[in-house]
């Protein structure tokens, strides 16, 4: 994928004075802003461009990224003139969006293969959501998943009859869903996604991995206690014909043929 968009403009009111004049994604976790942990993951996944949709505390974002460089990825900041909400921020950035893009909340992540949600999209589906299991889903958007289709998407703080599946704040979206929307304050989670759920256009996939967010003091403390980005696993094998067809030197993924 080419483009990943990150929402970094929320006020973070549940964190009190910590985020009164400071963007929540810039809070420090393990020696660097949480947002940089996200950018490290995005770069590792092979993206070429990041859009930061900035609002509250935008001077902190602008100052930090003024001289920030990443070798393999470009970073652009799009700043709102006024609070637009999560949906309004995307509408405001419409001309900069690719036809298809990944979207991340700037205060949460699944430390797993969230790229896989792209595979759920088909011709008549326009939004795919990464899902996680959570004991207490009331803080998050709670979903009812049947097969790979999301049949209901509830806003935060509502009691739910569904299993404890939540939106993990990672989406794969087709830009066209914003084309006819008015450029005004709008919520992606409370207005735009529920509308597309009603039209049977939203799918989801459970993404295994450690889910972390920094939205409230207790979860921020958890993020600081857990070195969530250090436990990486890899499988190393020799391409000698045991697991793959040996056709000589293989350096391109499309030349690798499994037995």
SEMAR-471760 format. One record per atom (N, C-alpha, C): residue in one letter; x, y, z; residue number from 1. Coordinates in pm, whole numbers, plus 50000, padded with zeros to 5 digits. Example, Ala and Ser with C-alpha at 12.3 -4.5 7.8 and 13.67 -1.06 7.14 Angstrom:
<nodes>
['A',[51319,49431,50780],1]
['A',[51230,49550,50780],1]
['A',[51320,49670,50780],1]
['S',[51285,49775,50708],2]
['S',[51367,49894,50714],2]
['S',[51290,50003,50787],2]
</nodes>
This chain:
<nodes>
['X',[50083,49880,50000],1]
['X',[50000,50000,50000],1]
['X',[50087,50125,50000],1]
['X',[50031,50233,49946],2]
['X',[50109,50356,49933],2]
['X',[50086,50452,50048],2]
['X',[49960,50469,50089],3]
['X',[49927,50580,50180],3]
['X',[49862,50533,50309],3]
['X',[49908,50592,50420],4]
['X',[49847,50569,50550],4]
['X',[49816,50706,50611],4]
['X',[49694,50722,50658],5]
['X',[49646,50848,50715],5]
['X',[49630,50828,50865],5]
['X',[49674,50925,50944],6]
['X',[49664,50915,51090],6]
['X',[49588,51036,51144],6]
['X',[49487,51009,51226],7]
['X',[49410,51114,51291],7]
['X',[49484,51156,51418],7]
['X',[49533,51279,51421],8]
['X',[49609,51326,51537],8]
['X',[49553,51457,51593],8]
['X',[49426,51487,51562],9]
['X',[49371,51618,51599],9]
['X',[49275,51620,51716],9]
['X',[49251,51504,51782],10]
['X',[49156,51500,51892],10]
['X',[49209,51570,52016],10]
['X',[49115,51608,52106],11]
['X',[49153,51685,52224],11]
['X',[49200,51600,52341],11]
['X',[49162,51472,52346],12]
['X',[49208,51387,52455],12]
['X',[49164,51435,52592],12]
['X',[49037,51474,52603],13]
['X',[48988,51535,52727],13]
['X',[48994,51442,52847],13]
['X',[48990,51309,52824],14]
['X',[48990,51215,52937],14]
['X',[49126,51205,53004],14]
['X',[49227,51265,52944],15]
['X',[49359,51266,53005],15]
['X',[49388,51396,53080],15]
['X',[49287,51483,53089],16]
['X',[49298,51602,53172],16]
['X',[49407,51697,53129],16]
['X',[49487,51742,53225],17]
['X',[49587,51846,53199],17]
['X',[49699,51799,53107],17]
['X',[49720,51667,53097],18]
['X',[49825,51615,53010],18]
['X',[49807,51658,52865],18]
['X',[49682,51669,52824],19]
['X',[49654,51698,52682],19]
['X',[49576,51829,52665],19]
['X',[49576,51912,52768],20]
['X',[49501,52038,52760],20]
['X',[49549,52123,52643],20]
['X',[49682,52133,52627],21]
['X',[49739,52207,52515],21]
['X',[49838,52122,52438],21]
['X',[49817,51991,52441],22]
['X',[49916,51899,52387],22]
['X',[49844,51784,52317],22]
['X',[49884,51749,52195],23]
['X',[49817,51640,52122],23]
['X',[49846,51504,52186],23]
['X',[49742,51427,52207],24]
['X',[49755,51297,52273],24]
['X',[49856,51205,52205],24]
['X',[49860,51195,52072],25]
['X',[49956,51103,52009],25]
['X',[50103,51139,52034],25]
['X',[50130,51261,52085],26]
['X',[50267,51303,52109],26]
['X',[50313,51273,52252],26]
['X',[50228,51212,52332],27]
['X',[50270,51173,52467],27]
['X',[50380,51068,52458],27]
['X',[50476,51077,52549],28]
['X',[50593,50991,52541],28]
['X',[50567,50851,52595],28]
['X',[50606,50752,52516],29]
['X',[50601,50610,52555],29]
['X',[50738,50550,52524],29]
['X',[50804,50499,52626],30]
['X',[50936,50436,52607],30]
['X',[51034,50528,52534],30]
['X',[51038,50653,52576],31]
['X',[51141,50743,52528],31]
['X',[51112,50818,52400],31]
['X',[50994,50800,52341],32]
['X',[50960,50876,52220],32]
['X',[50808,50886,52209],32]
['X',[50760,50984,52133],33]
['X',[50614,51001,52121],33]
['X',[50546,50874,52070],33]
['X',[50427,50848,52123],34]
['X',[50349,50733,52077],34]
['X',[50335,50736,51925],34]
['X',[50317,50853,51869],35]
['X',[50299,50867,51724],35]
['X',[50420,50813,51648],35]
['X',[50538,50828,51702],36]
['X',[50657,50778,51634],36]
['X',[50659,50625,51635],36]
['X',[50608,50564,51742],37]
['X',[50593,50417,51742],37]
['X',[50503,50375,51626],37]
['X',[50393,50449,51605],38]
['X',[50304,50416,51492],38]
['X',[50376,50433,51359],38]
['X',[50448,50542,51345],39]
['X',[50517,50569,51219],39]
['X',[50624,50462,51192],39]
['X',[50691,50416,51296],40]
['X',[50789,50308,51279],40]
['X',[50724,50182,51222],40]
['X',[50605,50148,51274],41]
['X',[50532,50031,51226],41]
['X',[50489,50052,51080],41]
['X',[50436,50169,51051],42]
['X',[50390,50200,50916],42]
['X',[50504,50192,50816],42]
['X',[50619,50245,50853],43]
['X',[50735,50237,50765],43]
['X',[50778,50093,50744],43]
['X',[50776,50014,50851],44]
['X',[50815,49873,50840],44]
['X',[50721,49795,50749],44]
['X',[50595,49837,50743],45]
['X',[50497,49771,50657],45]
['X',[50508,49814,50511],45]
['X',[50596,49907,50479],46]
['X',[50624,49939,50340],46]
['X',[50544,50054,50280],46]
['X',[50478,50136,50361],47]
['X',[50405,50250,50308],47]
['X',[50502,50356,50257],47]
['X',[50453,50435,50162],48]
['X',[50536,50539,50103],48]
['X',[50503,50678,50156],48]
['X',[50379,50697,50202],49]
['X',[50337,50831,50244],49]
['X',[50248,50823,50368],49]
['X',[50268,50917,50459],50]
['X',[50182,50933,50576],50]
['X',[50121,51072,50572],50]
['X',[49990,51081,50591],51]
['X',[49923,51209,50612],51]
['X',[49884,51219,50759],51]
['X',[49926,51325,50824],52]
['X',[49886,51353,50961],52]
['X',[49776,51458,50958],52]
['X',[49655,51420,51003],53]
['X',[49543,51514,51005],53]
['X',[49540,51578,51143],53]
['X',[49587,51702,51149],54]
['X',[49616,51769,51275],54]
['X',[49512,51875,51307],54]
['X',[49489,51895,51437],55]
['X',[49396,51997,51484],55]
['X',[49442,52051,51618],55]
['X',[49390,51993,51725],56]
['X',[49427,52035,51861],56]
['X',[49578,52018,51883],56]
['X',[49642,52122,51935],57]
['X',[49785,52114,51961],57]
['X',[49870,52104,51836],57]
['X',[49820,52159,51725],58]
['X',[49890,52139,51598],58]
['X',[50029,52202,51595],58]
['X',[50054,52303,51677],59]
['X',[50188,52364,51679],59]
['X',[50293,52262,51726],59]
['X',[50256,52177,51822],60]
['X',[50346,52073,51870],60]
['X',[50380,51977,51756],60]
['X',[50276,51938,51681],61]
['X',[50296,51848,51566],61]
['X',[50386,51913,51462],61]
['X',[50353,52038,51426],62]
['X',[50429,52107,51321],62]
['X',[50574,52126,51361],62]
['X',[50597,52166,51486],63]
['X',[50734,52190,51532],63]
['X',[50816,52061,51532],63]
['X',[50754,51952,51579],64]
['X',[50826,51825,51588],64]
['X',[50865,51773,51450],64]
['X',[50772,51782,51354],65]
['X',[50795,51722,51223],65]
['X',[50858,51818,51123],65]
['X',[50888,51939,51167],66]
['X',[50949,52038,51077],66]
['X',[51081,51987,51018],66]
['X',[51162,51922,51101],67]
['X',[51291,51870,51053],67]
['X',[51300,51718,51068],67]
['X',[51184,51653,51082],68]
['X',[51182,51508,51100],68]
['X',[51194,51439,50965],68]
['X',[51283,51342,50955],69]
['X',[51305,51273,50829],69]
['X',[51294,51122,50848],69]
['X',[51234,51057,50754],70]
['X',[51233,50912,50743],70]
['X',[51283,50876,50604],70]
['X',[51377,50783,50596],71]
['X',[51442,50755,50468],71]
['X',[51347,50709,50359],71]
['X',[51249,50626,50395],72]
['X',[51168,50560,50293],72]
['X',[51024,50605,50289],72]
['X',[50992,50713,50359],73]
['X',[50852,50752,50367],73]
['X',[50841,50904,50379],73]
['X',[50742,50963,50310],74]
['X',[50719,51106,50320],74]
['X',[50605,51132,50419],74]
['X',[50614,51244,50491],75]
['X',[50513,51278,50591],75]
['X',[50460,51417,50561],75]
['X',[50329,51427,50545],76]
['X',[50264,51555,50521],76]
['X',[50166,51584,50635],76]
['X',[50157,51709,50674],77]
['X',[50064,51751,50779],77]
['X',[49954,51835,50716],77]
['X',[49829,51798,50746],78]
['X',[49714,51876,50700],78]
['X',[49643,51925,50825],78]
['X',[49638,52057,50842],79]
['X',[49586,52116,50965],79]
['X',[49446,52173,50944],79]
['X',[49357,52144,51039],80]
['X',[49222,52199,51036],80]
['X',[49224,52341,51092],80]
['X',[49143,52428,51034],81]
['X',[49129,52564,51088],81]
['X',[49039,52567,51211],81]
['X',[48952,52467,51222],82]
['X',[48865,52452,51338],82]
['X',[48838,52304,51358],82]
['X',[48788,52268,51477],83]
['X',[48764,52128,51508],83]
['X',[48662,52069,51411],83]
['X',[48700,51962,51342],84]
['X',[48616,51904,51237],84]
['X',[48563,51766,51272],84]
['X',[48611,51705,51382],85]
['X',[48573,51568,51411],85]
['X',[48650,51471,51324],85]
['X',[48638,51343,51354],86]
['X',[48715,51242,51280],86]
['X',[48673,51231,51134],86]
['X',[48543,51244,51108],87]
['X',[48496,51240,50970],87]
['X',[48525,51369,50896],87]
['X',[48504,51481,50964],88]
['X',[48531,51611,50902],88]
['X',[48677,51629,50865],88]
['X',[48766,51572,50946],89]
['X',[48909,51581,50915],89]
['X',[48941,51513,50783],89]
['X',[48875,51401,50757],90]
['X',[48897,51329,50631],90]
['X',[48835,51402,50512],90]
['X',[48718,51459,50533],91]
['X',[48655,51537,50426],91]
['X',[48743,51658,50393],91]
['X',[48796,51722,50498],92]
['X',[48883,51838,50481],92]
['X',[49009,51803,50402],92]
['X',[49054,51678,50416],93]
['X',[49176,51633,50349],93]
['X',[49148,51560,50218],93]
['X',[49026,51567,50169],94]
['X',[48981,51483,50057],94]
['X',[49076,51486,49937],94]
['X',[49121,51603,49897],95]
['X',[49202,51613,49774],95]
['X',[49340,51548,49789],95]
['X',[49381,51522,49912],96]
['X',[49511,51460,49936],96]
['X',[49504,51308,49949],96]
['X',[49382,51255,49958],97]
['X',[49365,51112,49983],97]
['X',[49381,51031,49855],97]
['X',[49447,50915,49868],98]
['X',[49447,50818,49758],98]
['X',[49309,50757,49742],98]
['X',[49283,50694,49630],99]
['X',[49152,50631,49608],99]
['X',[49123,50523,49713],99]
['X',[49226,50457,49761],100]
['X',[49216,50362,49872],100]
['X',[49330,50390,49968],100]
['X',[49302,50387,50097],101]
['X',[49406,50419,50195],101]
['X',[49375,50353,50329],101]
['X',[49480,50334,50408],102]
['X',[49463,50291,50546],102]
['X',[49447,50414,50634],102]
['X',[49365,50400,50737],103]
['X',[49342,50507,50834],103]
['X',[49366,50454,50974],103]
['X',[49443,50527,51054],104]
['X',[49471,50489,51192],104]
['X',[49432,50601,51287],104]
['X',[49375,50565,51401],105]
['X',[49365,50659,51511],105]
['X',[49504,50681,51568],105]
['X',[49536,50803,51603],106]
['X',[49670,50834,51649],106]
['X',[49699,50794,51792],106]
['X',[49599,50737,51862],107]
['X',[49619,50703,52003],107]
['X',[49605,50553,52031],107]
['X',[49605,50470,51927],108]
['X',[49590,50326,51949],108]
['X',[49653,50248,51835],108]
['X',[49678,50120,51861],109]
['X',[49736,50034,51758],109]
['X',[49718,49888,51798],109]
['X',[49710,49800,51699],110]
['X',[49725,49656,51723],110]
['X',[49866,49619,51676],110]
['X',[49942,49557,51765],111]
['X',[50075,49514,51727],111]
['X',[50063,49379,51658],111]
['X',[50007,49381,51538],112]
['X',[49982,49261,51460],112]
['X',[49968,49297,51313],112]
['X',[49930,49202,51231],113]
['X',[49922,49223,51087],113]
['X',[49789,49285,51046],113]
['X',[49773,49415,51077],114]
['X',[49648,49482,51041],114]
['X',[49637,49510,50891],114]
['X',[49745,49491,50816],115]
['X',[49734,49503,50670],115]
['X',[49635,49404,50611],115]
['X',[49610,49294,50684],116]
['X',[49524,49187,50633],116]
['X',[49379,49231,50614],116]
['X',[49337,49340,50677],117]
['X',[49196,49381,50663],117]
['X',[49165,49424,50520],117]
['X',[49267,49460,50444],118]
['X',[49246,49496,50304],118]
['X',[49187,49381,50225],118]
['X',[49221,49258,50262],119]
['X',[49176,49141,50188],119]
['X',[49026,49118,50200],119]
['X',[48961,49181,50298],120]
['X',[48817,49163,50317],120]
['X',[48734,49246,50220],120]
['X',[48794,49350,50162],121]
['X',[48719,49439,50075],121]
['X',[48688,49372,49942],121]
['X',[48567,49395,49893],122]
['X',[48527,49347,49761],122]
['X',[48463,49463,49685],122]
['X',[48411,49437,49568],123]
['X',[48361,49545,49483],123]
['X',[48250,49627,49547],123]
['X',[48166,49562,49628],124]
['X',[48052,49634,49687],124]
['X',[48073,49670,49833],124]
['X',[48196,49657,49882],125]
['X',[48230,49696,50019],125]
['X',[48329,49811,50013],125]
['X',[48309,49911,50100],126]
['X',[48392,50031,50092],126]
['X',[48472,50061,50218],126]
['X',[48444,49989,50327],127]
['X',[48517,50010,50452],127]
['X',[48548,49874,50514],127]
['X',[48673,49855,50553],128]
['X',[48711,49736,50628],128]
['X',[48775,49780,50759],128]
['X',[48737,49713,50870],129]
['X',[48779,49757,51003],129]
['X',[48856,49646,51073],129]
['X',[48968,49682,51134],130]
['X',[49042,49589,51219],130]
['X',[48971,49577,51353],130]
['X',[48949,49453,51397],131]
['X',[48874,49427,51520],131]
['X',[48964,49360,51623],131]
['X',[48936,49390,51749],132]
['X',[49007,49326,51859],132]
['X',[48904,49283,51963],132]
['X',[48941,49187,52047],133]
['X',[48854,49144,52155],133]
['X',[48893,49217,52282],133]
['X',[48793,49269,52353],134]
['X',[48818,49348,52473],134]
['X',[48715,49311,52579],134]
['X',[48763,49292,52703],135]
['X',[48673,49252,52811],135]
['X',[48566,49357,52836],135]
['X',[48603,49483,52832],136]
['X',[48509,49593,52852],136]
['X',[48501,49675,52725],136]
['X',[48399,49649,52641],137]
['X',[48393,49719,52512],137]
['X',[48330,49858,52518],137]
['X',[48287,49903,52637],138]
['X',[48211,50027,52647],138]
['X',[48292,50151,52608],138]
['X',[48425,50142,52615],139]
['X',[48509,50257,52581],139]
['X',[48528,50272,52430],139]
['X',[48488,50171,52355],140]
['X',[48522,50167,52213],140]
['X',[48395,50153,52128],140]
['X',[48413,50161,51996],141]
['X',[48303,50129,51907],141]
['X',[48283,49978,51903],141]
['X',[48171,49929,51952],142]
['X',[48143,49785,51962],142]
['X',[48072,49738,51836],142]
['X',[48108,49617,51787],143]
['X',[48054,49572,51660],143]
['X',[47989,49435,51671],143]
['X',[47893,49414,51582],144]
['X',[47831,49284,51563],144]
['X',[47880,49231,51428],144]
['X',[47959,49122,51434],145]
['X',[48021,49067,51314],145]
['X',[47957,48932,51280],145]
['X',[47907,48918,51158],146]
['X',[47853,48792,51108],146]
['X',[47929,48757,50980],146]
['X',[48003,48647,50987],147]
['X',[48095,48618,50876],147]
['X',[48203,48724,50877],147]
['X',[48216,48794,50765],148]
['X',[48309,48908,50764],148]
['X',[48235,49041,50756],148]
['X',[48102,49038,50767],149]
['X',[48024,49160,50754],149]
['X',[47989,49217,50890],149]
['X',[48005,49348,50904],150]
['X',[47964,49417,51025],150]
['X',[47819,49457,51010],150]
['X',[47736,49403,51098],151]
['X',[47591,49426,51090],151]
['X',[47544,49541,51177],151]
['X',[47625,49574,51279],152]
['X',[47593,49690,51362],152]
['X',[47721,49745,51421],152]
['X',[47727,49877,51426],153]
['X',[47845,49946,51480],153]
['X',[47795,50046,51581],153]
['X',[47823,50021,51710],154]
['X',[47772,50107,51815],154]
['X',[47879,50206,51860],154]
['X',[47836,50326,51894],155]
['X',[47928,50427,51944],155]
['X',[47978,50389,52084],155]
['X',[48073,50464,52133],156]
['X',[48131,50436,52264],156]
['X',[48028,50452,52375],156]
['X',[48057,50384,52487],157]
['X',[47984,50401,52613],157]
['X',[47841,50348,52610],157]
['X',[47809,50263,52515],158]
['X',[47678,50199,52513],158]
['X',[47691,50054,52556],158]
['X',[47596,50009,52639],159]
['X',[47592,49868,52673],159]
['X',[47557,49789,52548],159]
['X',[47621,49675,52529],160]
['X',[47602,49600,52405],160]
['X',[47557,49458,52432],160]
['X',[47474,49407,52343],161]
['X',[47431,49267,52347],161]
['X',[47527,49179,52269],161]
['X',[47624,49237,52201],162]
['X',[47712,49162,52114],162]
['X',[47832,49107,52192],162]
['X',[47905,49017,52126],163]
['X',[48031,48969,52185],163]
['X',[48129,49086,52195],163]
['X',[48234,49067,52273],164]
['X',[48323,49178,52304],164]
['X',[48421,49209,52191],164]
['X',[48367,49238,52075],165]
['X',[48448,49279,51961],165]
['X',[48442,49430,51949],165]
['X',[48559,49491,51935],166]
['X',[48564,49636,51924],166]
['X',[48637,49678,51797],166]
['X',[48608,49799,51754],167]
['X',[48690,49860,51651],167]
['X',[48823,49897,51714],167]
['X',[48932,49856,51651],168]
['X',[49065,49887,51702],168]
['X',[49120,50017,51645],168]
['X',[49036,50092,51575],169]
['X',[49079,50222,51525],169]
['X',[49170,50215,51404],169]
['X',[49161,50105,51329],170]
['X',[49238,50089,51204],170]
['X',[49140,50052,51094],170]
['X',[49144,50125,50984],171]
['X',[49047,50108,50876],171]
['X',[49117,50105,50740],171]
['X',[49055,50034,50647],172]
['X',[49094,50044,50506],172]
['X',[48971,50098,50434],172]
['X',[48986,50212,50367],173]
['X',[48871,50289,50319],173]
['X',[48888,50328,50173],173]
['X',[48778,50327,50102],174]
['X',[48775,50384,49967],174]
['X',[48734,50531,49977],174]
['X',[48815,50614,49916],175]
['X',[48796,50760,49925],175]
['X',[48658,50807,49879],175]
['X',[48598,50735,49787],176]
['X',[48473,50781,49725],176]
['X',[48360,50800,49825],176]
['X',[48369,50738,49944],177]
['X',[48260,50751,50041],177]
['X',[48249,50894,50095],177]
['X',[48355,50974,50080],178]
['X',[48353,51112,50130],178]
['X',[48318,51214,50023],178]
['X',[48304,51169,49899],179]
['X',[48296,51261,49785],179]
['X',[48180,51360,49795],179]
['X',[48064,51315,49837],180]
['X',[47946,51401,49837],180]
['X',[47912,51456,49975],180]
['X',[48001,51438,50071],181]
['X',[47974,51484,50206],181]
['X',[48012,51631,50223],181]
['X',[47932,51702,50300],182]
['X',[47957,51843,50325],182]
['X',[48079,51861,50414],182]
['X',[48158,51963,50385],183]
['X',[48279,51990,50462],183]
['X',[48243,52059,50593],183]
['X',[48210,51977,50691],184]
['X',[48169,52029,50822],184]
['X',[48209,51927,50929],184]
['X',[48190,51964,51056],185]
['X',[48224,51874,51165],185]
['X',[48137,51749,51159],185]
['X',[48202,51634,51150],186]
['X',[48134,51506,51132],186]
['X',[48214,51397,51202],186]
['X',[48144,51300,51258],187]
['X',[48211,51187,51323],187]
['X',[48215,51067,51230],187]
['X',[48333,51013,51209],188]
['X',[48346,50891,51130],188]
['X',[48276,50775,51199],188]
['X',[48296,50762,51332],189]
['X',[48245,50647,51406],189]
['X',[48094,50655,51432],189]
['X',[48042,50774,51455],190]
['X',[47902,50788,51496],190]
['X',[47808,50822,51380],190]
['X',[47860,50871,51270],191]
['X',[47775,50911,51158],191]
['X',[47807,50838,51027],191]
['X',[47931,50843,50985],192]
['X',[47965,50791,50852],192]
['X',[47964,50638,50850],192]
['X',[48034,50573,50942],193]
['X',[48039,50427,50940],193]
['X',[47902,50364,50961],193]
['X',[47821,50407,51061],194]
['X',[47687,50347,51076],194]
['X',[47601,50357,50950],194]
['X',[47613,50466,50876],195]
['X',[47539,50480,50751],195]
['X',[47579,50373,50651],195]
['X',[47707,50347,50640],196]
['X',[47754,50246,50544],196]
['X',[47730,50104,50595],196]
['X',[47721,50086,50726],197]
['X',[47678,49956,50780],197]
['X',[47536,49926,50736],197]
['X',[47449,50024,50743],198]
['X',[47309,50006,50699],198]
['X',[47302,49968,50551],198]
['X',[47398,50015,50474],199]
['X',[47400,49985,50330],199]
['X',[47482,49860,50297],199]
['X',[47518,49784,50402],200]
['X',[47593,49658,50386],200]
['X',[47725,49677,50312],200]
['X',[47796,49783,50346],201]
['X',[47922,49815,50278],201]
['X',[48043,49802,50369],201]
['X',[48024,49749,50492],202]
['X',[48133,49748,50590],202]
['X',[48166,49605,50631],202]
['X',[48292,49571,50625],203]
['X',[48340,49438,50665],203]
['X',[48444,49455,50774],203]
['X',[48480,49342,50836],204]
['X',[48579,49348,50943],204]
['X',[48653,49217,50956],204]
['X',[48767,49224,51024],205]
['X',[48846,49105,51051],205]
['X',[48912,49120,51188],205]
['X',[48908,49013,51267],206]
['X',[48979,49012,51395],206]
['X',[49128,49001,51366],206]
['X',[49204,49094,51421],207]
['X',[49349,49095,51400],207]
['X',[49417,49053,51530],207]
['X',[49478,48934,51534],208]
['X',[49548,48890,51655],208]
['X',[49665,48982,51685],208]
['X',[49692,49001,51812],209]
['X',[49804,49085,51853],209]
['X',[49766,49171,51971],209]
['X',[49865,49231,52032],210]
['X',[49843,49313,52150],210]
['X',[49782,49445,52110],210]
['X',[49660,49472,52158],211]
['X',[49592,49598,52131],211]
['X',[49623,49697,52244],211]
['X',[49661,49817,52208],212]
['X',[49697,49916,52308],212]
['X',[49642,50052,52267],212]
['X',[49595,50128,52366],213]
['X',[49554,50265,52340],213]
['X',[49599,50350,52458],213]
['X',[49602,50479,52439],214]
['X',[49648,50568,52545],214]
['X',[49541,50672,52578],214]
['X',[49414,50634,52565],215]
['X',[49305,50730,52574],215]
['X',[49265,50773,52713],215]
['X',[49295,50693,52815],216]
['X',[49261,50727,52953],216]
['X',[49385,50703,53040],216]
['X',[49390,50762,53159],217]
['X',[49511,50748,53242],217]
['X',[49555,50604,53267],217]
['X',[49461,50513,53293],218]
['X',[49500,50375,53323],218]
['X',[49561,50306,53201],218]
['X',[49505,50329,53082],219]
['X',[49560,50266,52961],219]
['X',[49692,50331,52920],219]
['X',[49707,50460,52948],220]
['X',[49835,50526,52923],220]
['X',[49943,50465,53012],220]
['X',[49909,50438,53138],221]
['X',[50003,50373,53229],221]
['X',[50038,50232,53180],221]
['X',[49937,50159,53130],222]
['X',[49963,50025,53075],222]
['X',[50061,50032,52958],222]
['X',[50041,50131,52872],223]
['X',[50129,50147,52757],223]
['X',[50272,50173,52800],223]
['X',[50289,50247,52908],224]
['X',[50423,50278,52957],224]
['X',[50488,50158,53024],224]
['X',[50405,50069,53082],225]
['X',[50460,49952,53150],225]
['X',[50497,49841,53054],225]
['X',[50425,49832,52943],226]
['X',[50446,49721,52849],226]
['X',[50535,49764,52733],226]
['X',[50641,49687,52711],227]
['X',[50725,49713,52595],227]
['X',[50662,49642,52476],227]
['X',[50551,49696,52430],228]
['X',[50463,49629,52334],228]
['X',[50524,49618,52195],228]
['X',[50629,49690,52167],229]
['X',[50687,49688,52032],229]
['X',[50818,49609,52025],229]
['X',[50848,49531,52132],230]
['X',[50978,49463,52133],230]
['X',[50971,49314,52103],230]
['X',[50853,49253,52121],231]
['X',[50843,49107,52110],231]
['X',[50811,49066,51966],231]
['X',[50907,49082,51876],232]
['X',[50889,49048,51736],232]
['X',[50939,48908,51709],232]
['X',[50866,48835,51626],233]
['X',[50903,48699,51592],233]
['X',[50926,48689,51441],233]
['X',[51015,48599,51403],234]
['X',[51041,48579,51260],234]
['X',[51071,48432,51236],234]
['X',[51042,48387,51114],235]
['X',[51077,48253,51070],235]
['X',[51180,48268,50960],235]
['X',[51294,48198,50974],236]
['X',[51401,48205,50874],236]
['X',[51417,48066,50813],236]
['X',[51411,48057,50681],237]
['X',[51430,47928,50616],237]
['X',[51514,47944,50490],237]
['X',[51576,47836,50452],238]
['X',[51662,47836,50334],238]
['X',[51580,47794,50212],238]
['X',[51591,47869,50106],239]
['X',[51514,47838,49984],239]
['X',[51585,47730,49903],239]
['X',[51587,47606,49957],240]
['X',[51665,47499,49895],240]
['X',[51579,47391,49830],240]
['X',[51450,47418,49816],241]
['X',[51362,47322,49752],241]
['X',[51284,47235,49849],241]
['X',[51306,47250,49979],242]
['X',[51230,47171,50078],242]
['X',[51089,47225,50092],242]
['X',[51077,47356,50109],243]
['X',[50946,47418,50125],243]
['X',[50898,47484,49996],243]
['X',[50989,47512,49907],244]
['X',[50953,47582,49783],244]
['X',[51012,47507,49663],244]
['X',[50964,47544,49546],245]
['X',[51022,47489,49424],245]
['X',[51153,47561,49395],245]
['X',[51260,47483,49381],246]
['X',[51394,47540,49361],246]
['X',[51415,47570,49213],246]
['X',[51406,47700,49180],247]
['X',[51426,47743,49041],247]
['X',[51548,47834,49030],247]
['X',[51643,47810,49120],248]
['X',[51761,47894,49120],248]
['X',[51743,48013,49212],248]
['X',[51823,48116,49191],249]
['X',[51821,48233,49279],249]
['X',[51686,48303,49273],249]
['X',[51624,48319,49390],250]
['X',[51493,48383,49401],250]
['X',[51506,48512,49480],250]
['X',[51475,48624,49418],251]
['X',[51486,48752,49490],251]
['X',[51358,48834,49482],251]
['X',[51261,48790,49404],252]
['X',[51133,48859,49395],252]
['X',[51024,48771,49455],252]
['X',[50932,48832,49529],253]
['X',[50828,48753,49597],253]
['X',[50742,48675,49498],253]
['X',[50718,48730,49381],254]
['X',[50632,48660,49285],254]
['X',[50702,48543,49217],254]
['X',[50835,48527,49242],255]
['X',[50906,48410,49191],255]
['X',[50907,48296,49290],255]
['X',[50860,48322,49415],256]
['X',[50863,48219,49518],256]
['X',[50738,48133,49506],256]
['X',[50757,48003,49478],257]
['X',[50645,47909,49461],257]
['X',[50654,47802,49569],257]
['X',[50552,47795,49655],258]
['X',[50549,47695,49762],258]
['X',[50512,47558,49707],258]
['X',[50568,47454,49768],259]
['X',[50533,47317,49730],259]
['X',[50398,47281,49787],259]
</nodes>
